[in-house]
Amino acid sequence: MSFINILLIKDGEPINMQAKNDMMFAELAFKYFQKYNINQNKEKQKFIYDSIELIPDTYKTLDELNIYNGSRIEVIDGNDI
């Protein structure tokens, strides 16, 4: 299975993340938290895709969520809401 590129948009800035279609969204979120040294227990992040909030510990695959190569996911600091 090949990699896909997903754009996470945080404060208007694109963050390119590579993933596989069969990766769970929870794995992608964890990869994002690790890459940017975010403590997900202290810094609540909201992920919005196709007008739907994705919970960081969602155990559906990217394919099941219809997230594909080039998809854009908005990342919002939950503490600002």
N, C-alpha and C positions, 0 to 999 in steps of 0.2 A: 504494500500500500504506500502511496506517495504522500508527501507532505502538502499541506495547503497553507496559504497565508491568510491570516485574519488580522484586521486592523482594529485595535482597541483605541478609541478616541478619548483621551483624558485631557480636560481643559483645552480642547481644540487641537491638541497635538496628537498625531497618529503614532501608535506604537505597534510595530509589526511583530506578530507572534506566529511561529510555525507550529502546526499541529497535524494530527492525522484524523481522518474522518471518524475513526472508531474510538477516538479519545473522548473520555467523559468531560463534560463542561467543568466539573470539579477539578480535574487535572489541569485544564487550561487556566482556571482561576488561580490555582495553587502555583503554577509556573509564573504567572504574572506577579503574584504576591512575593515570590522568592526573588524574581529578577529585580524588583524595585524595593526590596527590603521592607515590605509593608506587613505590619502586624495586624492580621485580619480581625483579631479580637478587640483591638483598640481603635483601628481606623476602618470603620464600616465603609465598604465600597458597594455601590449598586451597579449592576451590569444591565443595560437596556439593549435589547435586540428586537427589531421589528415591532417596536412599541410595547414589548413585553419585558418585564423584569425577570432576569435570570438570577436565581439564588446561587451564591458561590459554591455551595455544596450539592448542586444539582447532579444527580447520577445518571442523567441521560447523555447519550453520545452526541457529538456535534452533528452527526448525520441525522439523528432522530430529531434534533432541534432545527433542522434545515439550515445549519450554519455551514457554508461552503467556502471555497477559495474566493477571496476578495470580500467576504462579509465584513461589515462594520458594526462594532459593538461599542456603545457609549459607556464610559466608566464615569460614575458620579460619586463624589465623596458623600457618603450617607450622612455624615455629621453636618453637612451644609444644607440638608433638606429640612 
